[in-house]
């Protein structure tokens, strides 16, 4: 996944492609490549930056007026020259660039391999381009129909640009879940994953919808659905300032990444939720489901924010799948001679995939013959290579040191895993399973609603920006969120903050409460609601300041608290995905008001690769 650019027209395609890739660099990537399409196809690709690609190509003939380019942020296979895009099919008739993830690639690859087809890369994208050519040759059909038939068998998300050397005067574009835009010029067309490579050539664009397939030549464009229904393209006019792309118009990467969470959560579950919202598909676990279903115990290991996500996972797996769970700090797990058996499943969570303590814990667990899984955001990193299987989050590059969208993506993956295992064990009813899937698909829209109240969070931040201490309280699913909220405040504002189970307040922290102590209480409507009301009364009785996070429409706590942060109603298991967002924004605004560098807090690194 990352950046797509394509061109068909009268211009020198090379210049359009290389400039477009440079415009897409802000997205983050690990390799780059282009293809110039004539009766044959010339492909140039390499690991590294676009400037590395330019040096690699220097001196070669890149003339031609049709082509495609790609910057890759790895999703299947480590970042290297071979795994870079574009990919060519086994007989070289099809060339493809792809954003997204093909969840059933393992089944497709098995079928193709049994037919004698060999693969050059580790990517799901090469599986797709080979599958298209396989159908093309077996069916004796044109390129467009081969693409449509192949995509009808695919489970996953994709934004695609495809060329066929038998039909070298056209490009085929398709979208499902991964954005793709077509720029419309005078006898020329531009394709891109977003509008930034297009705006210097045209302001007229067509946004492809899910399941759209466009066949583009110099003289025109035909738009159909995957089912071959003709569509009338709608042309929109761009209103975009190219100067805003570095941070997407936000002042800081952290704020941008907080606001990206509706998209990053959607990216994490789309292609994994069936189109009828009735089932889940986690292709990375395809070969290990039997061991997951039969697991005696799950051990989750992580550090920092990933550990907090693991704590949410403990509630999820025990609640939905009825499997005993332990959550361990990776740094402690590796040194205390833990008891691990072959019946255990160990899940390592790491945004970067390079966290030294977590990597060491993975190696220790593997020696005990346990099934070791990874939940990571960076493909090709060490932990995915070391684990037996796993699920990638699709949060996209996270630049801010304080993790935000990676946390919610990790919790999303853990929720999907717990739901799927629970259903396959038959401890989660089909009715409840489908209801949870529907609720999950509604989470991005509900986070959008929370983000719309950012100014209210800013007002509260201004009142307490000079506080020396904060206390965060939560119960059940929201206890780990209390820990995460406190960590965010510590990381970026340097205010001392502690997260506690609300019931434990009486066992120590209550001694700290006075008129100067802001207490953030996570108090959504659930089975412990009455207990949390009592906790708030205890804080108020000691003149503490209560900032309550409540379910919208709640009145009892609203009348007691000094300030209220509302979140929409959702199933209890998904409240962490909503509740953490106001806490992220509260921390961000306090830190900014204190003059702190939120993207690069002192003494912290994005990835801790040493003990």
Buried (B, 14 or more C-beta within 10 A) or exposed (E): BBBBBBBBBEBBBBEBBBBBBBBBBBBBBBBBBBBBBBEEBBBBBBBBBBEEBBEBBEEEEBEBBBBBBBBBBBBBBBBBEBBBBBBBBBEEBBBBBBBBBBBBBBBBBEBBEEEEBEBEBBBBBBBBBBBBBBBBBEEEBEBBBBBBBBBEEBBBBBBBBBBBBEBBBBBBBBBBBBBBBBBBBEEBBBBBBBBBBBBBBBBBBBBBEBBBBBBBBBEEBBBBBBEEEEBEBEEEEBEBEEEEBEBBEBEBBBBBBBBBBBBBBBBBBBBBBEEEEEBBBBBBBBEBBEBBBEBEBBBBBBBBBBBBBBBBBBBBBBBBBEBEBBBBBBBEBBEEEBEBEEEBBBBBBBBBBBBBBBBBBBEBBBEBEBBBBBBBBBBBBBBBBBBBBBBBBBBBBBBBBBBBBBBBBBBBBBBBBBBBBBBBBEEBEEEBBBEBBEBBBBBBEBBBBBBEBBEBBBEBBEBBBEBEBBBBBBBBBBBBBBBBBBBBBBBBBBBEBBBBBBBBBEEEBBEBBEEBBBBBBBBBBBEBBEBBBEBBEBBBEBEBBBBBBBBBEBEBBBEBBBBBBBBBBBBBBBBBBBBBBBBBBBBBBBBBBBEBEBBBBEEEEBBBEEE
